[in-house]
Amino acid sequence: MCSSPALQITVVEPASAFVMCPLSNRVLHGGLHLRDITRSYARLVSNNRLHWVRARADGIEGLGTAAQQAAVPHAWKAGPQTEQLRNMLRALPDQGVVAISIPKVPFRCPPGPYERASLIADYLSTRKPRAKLLVFDANPEIQAKKGLFESVWASRYSKLIEYVPNAELKAVDSVAGTLEFDLQGKVSAQVMNVIPPQRAGQIARASGLANVDQRWCGVDFLSYESTAAKGVYVLGDSISSAGRPKSGHMANQQGKVCAGAIAALTLGQAVPSDPIIANTCYSFISHNEVVHVAAVYRYNREQRVMAVVPGSSGVSTQPGRSGLRHVLGDQHPQRHAGLKRARLRLSE
Ligand SMILES: Cc1cc2nc3c(=O)[nH]c(=O)nc-3n(C[C@H](O)[C@H](O)[C@H](O)COP(=O)(O)OP(=O)(O)OC[C@H]3O[C@@H](n4cnc5c(N)ncnc54)[C@H](O)[C@@H]3O)c2cc1C
């Protein structure tokens, strides 16, 4: 349907390449380089069926000042900050302290911060075993794969990781190297990684699309058309939690439902009324082991949300070996070099 010549597609995107957030925590650990998870948009730009505009759509600002970002990278959008945080970990003194601050849900990739903590702990356990990793969580408990992360941390990283729930960040002093929490007071760390509270992007807020709690975009889950503006479609992390977890896998599935609906509408056909989508998410708990969660979601007509299909969700019973070769895929030109390096590191 989407191959119809009646449809013209314009992509507005300022970046020249896609840098994948999934696996970006492995750059911190040293198992992958940023180039291993980067894909150029060149082939899409030269595709004459697409009109590609390399620009920002409107009014986007960075997060804080450049100086603050340099001292306290969030690395929650894979890219230069991911490498910066990795370099800071490498430079950490042997008995140094790393502190991660996790915001209240909802945030991009619910298991992501805990995966990050696991990989940093794995890295420290072999390179700087006398260092300490403090995980300050604004939530009352681990937000995804809780039992799995708890058991891995207790069995492998208990001397390294200290997990602090209900820790709401109040202030950051990048010069003094301190984080200040509501209940826990001031904490010093040589490496500070603050994952900020999240909301839909600036363009969504500025254009009035963020109509749920003034943070997230409400959509009709049959088409992903905004509930604030007819003819505007929103996908991915920006939509409200009624669309369920904020993951790349979900964004991909939403894109297919949305594309099908737009194509149907454009061609005068009925929009499919019973979308079913799935989410699978793997988290590394060490350089070569993963745990996963999976669930299937179906449109709930009464509540107008995507709801978990009863009995469809589950998590790993125990960590499994990672299929990194499969994950990186066959199309990537640097795959072989990247995998070779990764294998070398794994065997170190
Ligand atoms: C450490 C980490 C690990 C993760 N692991 C997983 C995982 O294992 N599995 C999984 O499924 N998900 C994972 N995720 C989550 C996943 O990366 C996100 O859910 C996904 O990227 C969301 O896609 P998106 O399109 O909504 O946002 P993005 O990927 O951020 O894409 C938004 C795009 O819009 C562009 N843009 C923004 N504003 C404008 C504008 N005004 N004009 C033009 N372009 C604009 C940006 O440049 C960007 O390219 C992880 C995330 C992190 C941080």
The ligand as an ORCA input file, in Angstrom:
! r2SCAN-3c Opt
* xyz 0 1
  C      20.612      3.868     26.877
  C      19.359      3.515     26.115
  C      19.085      2.192     25.807
  C      17.941      1.854     25.109
  N      17.700      0.530     24.819
  C      16.589      0.192     24.116
  C      16.350     -1.182     23.764
  O      17.118     -2.079     24.088
  N      15.252     -1.467     23.018
  C      14.377     -0.493     22.601
  O      13.399     -0.815     21.928
  N      14.565      0.819     22.947
  C      15.644      1.171     23.679
  N      15.867      2.495     24.004
  C      14.820      3.505     23.698
  C      14.847      3.992     22.254
  O      16.129      4.475     21.891
  C      13.808      5.110     22.122
  O      12.578      4.646     22.631
  C      13.632      5.509     20.674
  O      14.818      6.105     20.197
  C      12.445      6.470     20.530
  O      12.342      6.884     19.213
  P      11.784      8.326     18.871
  O      11.681      8.340     17.382
  O      10.567      8.603     19.670
  O      12.872      9.364     19.379
  P      14.365      9.589     18.850
  O      15.046      8.294     18.582
  O      15.009     10.528     19.813
  O      14.163     10.308     17.451
  C      13.689     11.625     17.359
  C      14.276     12.217     16.076
  O      13.626     13.436     15.816
  C      14.612     14.402     15.456
  N      14.025     15.709     15.823
  C      13.712     16.169     17.049
  N      13.158     17.389     16.960
  C      13.106     17.696     15.653
  C      12.622     18.804     14.944
  N      12.087     19.866     15.535
  N      12.748     18.779     13.590
  C      13.276     17.705     12.941
  N      13.741     16.626     13.595
  C      13.657     16.621     14.925
  C      15.853     14.032     16.260
  O      17.034     14.544     15.664
  C      15.785     12.493     16.195
  O      16.422     11.975     15.054
  C      17.029      2.866     24.691
  C      17.293      4.215     25.006
  C      18.455      4.539     25.704
  C      18.738      5.974     26.007
*
